[in-house]
Amino acid sequence: MDASIVAVYGSGVNVSGSSRTEVLRKSWESYTKQVVISANPERVICVGKGVARVVENDLQALFPGRYEVIPQPNARLSSKEHMANFQRYYEFCNL
């Protein structure tokens, strides 16, 4: 599930960093956090370090040892780093 209930990218428009953070924070606090809690997932993967900066404290409190933060799939990483991340996702999901 997306952390934000509204798009912060689209049609070539990129919402600025502080505004994007505020959108994520408001979405998480007012809606998304409760949806994730209600789903009671075995594990949570938080995609994107920017998203993690907003939600990680809550993830630590709500899902200790049951969440992982991973870079976005379009992160500027080497193919080796992308493969290592893929292996992390796979292992985390198959615990």
C-alpha positions as CSV (number, residue, x, y, z in Angstrom):
1,M,0.0,0.0,0.0
2,D,1.3,3.5,-0.7
3,A,2.1,5.6,2.3
4,S,0.4,8.6,0.7
5,I,-3.2,8.8,-0.2
6,V,-2.5,11.3,-3.0
7,A,0.1,11.3,-5.7
8,V,3.2,13.4,-5.0
9,Y,4.6,12.8,-8.4
10,G,2.9,12.9,-11.7
11,S,2.7,14.5,-15.2
12,G,6.3,15.6,-14.8
13,V,5.5,17.5,-11.6
14,N,7.5,16.8,-8.5
15,V,6.1,18.1,-5.2
16,S,9.0,19.8,-3.3
17,G,10.7,17.9,-0.5
18,S,9.2,19.6,2.5
19,S,5.7,19.5,1.0
20,R,6.1,15.9,0.0
21,T,7.2,15.0,3.6
22,E,4.1,16.8,4.9
23,V,1.8,15.0,2.5
24,L,3.3,11.7,3.6
25,R,3.1,12.6,7.3
26,K,-0.5,13.7,7.1
27,S,-1.5,10.7,5.0
28,W,0.2,8.3,7.3
29,E,-1.2,9.8,10.5
30,S,-4.7,10.3,9.3
31,Y,-5.3,7.1,7.3
32,T,-2.5,4.8,6.2
33,K,-1.1,3.9,9.6
34,Q,-4.5,2.7,10.8
35,V,-5.0,0.6,7.6
36,V,-1.6,-1.1,8.1
37,I,-2.3,-1.7,11.8
38,S,-5.7,-3.2,11.0
39,A,-4.2,-5.5,8.4
40,N,-1.9,-6.9,11.1
41,P,0.8,-8.0,8.6
42,E,3.4,-10.5,9.4
43,R,6.0,-8.2,7.9
44,V,6.1,-4.7,6.5
45,I,8.5,-3.5,3.8
46,C,8.8,0.3,3.6
47,V,9.9,1.3,0.1
48,G,12.0,4.4,0.0
49,K,14.3,6.1,2.4
50,G,12.2,9.3,2.2
51,V,9.1,7.4,3.2
52,A,11.1,5.7,6.0
53,R,12.1,9.1,7.5
54,V,8.4,9.8,8.0
55,V,7.1,6.4,9.2
56,E,10.0,4.5,10.6
57,N,9.5,5.5,14.3
58,D,6.0,4.2,14.1
59,L,7.1,1.0,12.3
60,Q,9.7,0.4,15.0
61,A,7.0,0.8,17.7
62,L,4.3,-1.2,15.9
63,F,6.2,-3.9,14.2
64,P,9.5,-4.4,16.0
65,G,11.7,-6.8,14.1
66,R,8.9,-7.2,11.5
67,Y,9.7,-4.4,9.1
68,E,12.4,-3.6,6.6
69,V,13.3,-0.4,4.8
70,I,14.5,-0.8,1.2
71,P,15.5,1.7,-1.5
72,Q,13.1,2.5,-4.2
73,P,13.3,0.3,-7.3
74,N,14.4,3.3,-9.4
75,A,17.1,4.3,-6.9
76,R,20.4,5.1,-8.6
77,L,22.3,1.9,-7.6
78,S,24.6,-0.5,-9.3
79,S,23.2,-3.7,-10.7
80,K,25.0,-5.5,-7.8
81,E,23.3,-3.3,-5.2
82,H,19.9,-3.9,-6.9
83,M,20.5,-7.6,-6.8
84,A,21.5,-7.5,-3.2
85,N,18.3,-5.6,-2.4
86,F,16.2,-8.1,-4.3
87,Q,17.8,-10.9,-2.3
88,R,17.0,-9.0,0.9
89,Y,13.4,-8.6,-0.1
90,Y,13.1,-12.3,-1.0
91,E,14.7,-13.5,2.2
92,F,12.7,-11.1,4.4
93,C,9.4,-12.3,2.8
94,N,10.3,-15.9,3.2
95,L,11.3,-15.9,6.9
